[in-house]
Amino acid sequence: MRAMIIRNFGSSNVFESAEITKPEVKPGHVLVKIAATSINTVDTMIRQMGRALPISPELPAVLGMDFAGTVESVGEGVSEYAIGDEVYGCAGGLGDLPGTLAEYMVADANLIAHKPKNLTMREAAALPLVGITAYEGLTRAGIAQGQKVLVHGGSGGVGHVALQLARYFGAEVYATGGGDKQLALIKELGAIGINYKTEPVVEYVAKYSDGAGFDVVFDSVGGANMANSFEATALNGQVASTVALVELDLSVAHFKGLSLHVVFMLIPMIHNYKREEHGKILSKLADIVDAGGLHPVLDEQKFSLEDVGKAHDLLSSGQAMGKVVVEI
């Protein structure tokens, strides 16, 4: 089968086209003919950092985590999928799990779900990693109807999904962005936009919450921005962070009595731990999509399998508006 492999870690030029052996289905798994895959920041990190990241695969490797495609064969013990089913998931591209930059992959049936009926293959491939991350963060933070929710990075891959899910759960949603295009997308998705470059935290907290702060802050920016999240959260509020790799004084969080939820959605894949939870979340996301509560935003540029290096470059440039998708 056709695949893009890497023999070295480094720049986006490391991808090369190759013919590799088509995998065979095994118990508990399905063989999927892949239609599309999307690029996530973690994909670019693995490509660049290599073995410095403990989740990186051995070389040569096929990268790529998200996918949408069609079941071609079903392994022993799998009853919920049949040949011809359209499925999606985040199931490879790290550790010993072969990735999605190929025509076929063998995916653990616990890590996938039936594709949302209302999405194309391209759109469905954009959703798994960011969708699971957003859903996990919001639900762990106890998202509820009527709350005031702030999403940092509301036009980003995870952020634009978290924004929509928060609205679906009945929250009053605000989101930060850094430019006219970002703020326009946030407004289009139904949230109130905040330009973090011109509006200090203390000002928008006063403006939108009478100084009380937000019940839930979903921080998809992370790092040093965590301090802004703590400042923006109400007393006894909830902060969900997807990027908690930071040294930070927790005094503000202490005196406000905040709860911090760190989301690292790759844990089930890396450790083979509660993988079935990902399948359940993907099924719930499909229901939300088909009910009209969620739609992934895709960057307008299209890429073929051979163009994956260019797709990585676009995501790394910060110029993409929506998820970057590669068609197989």
Summary of the structure (lengths in Angstrom):
residues: 328
radius of gyration: 19.6
end to end distance: 11.4
largest distance: 61.2
contacts: 1178
relative contact order: 0.16
helix: 35%
strand: 27%
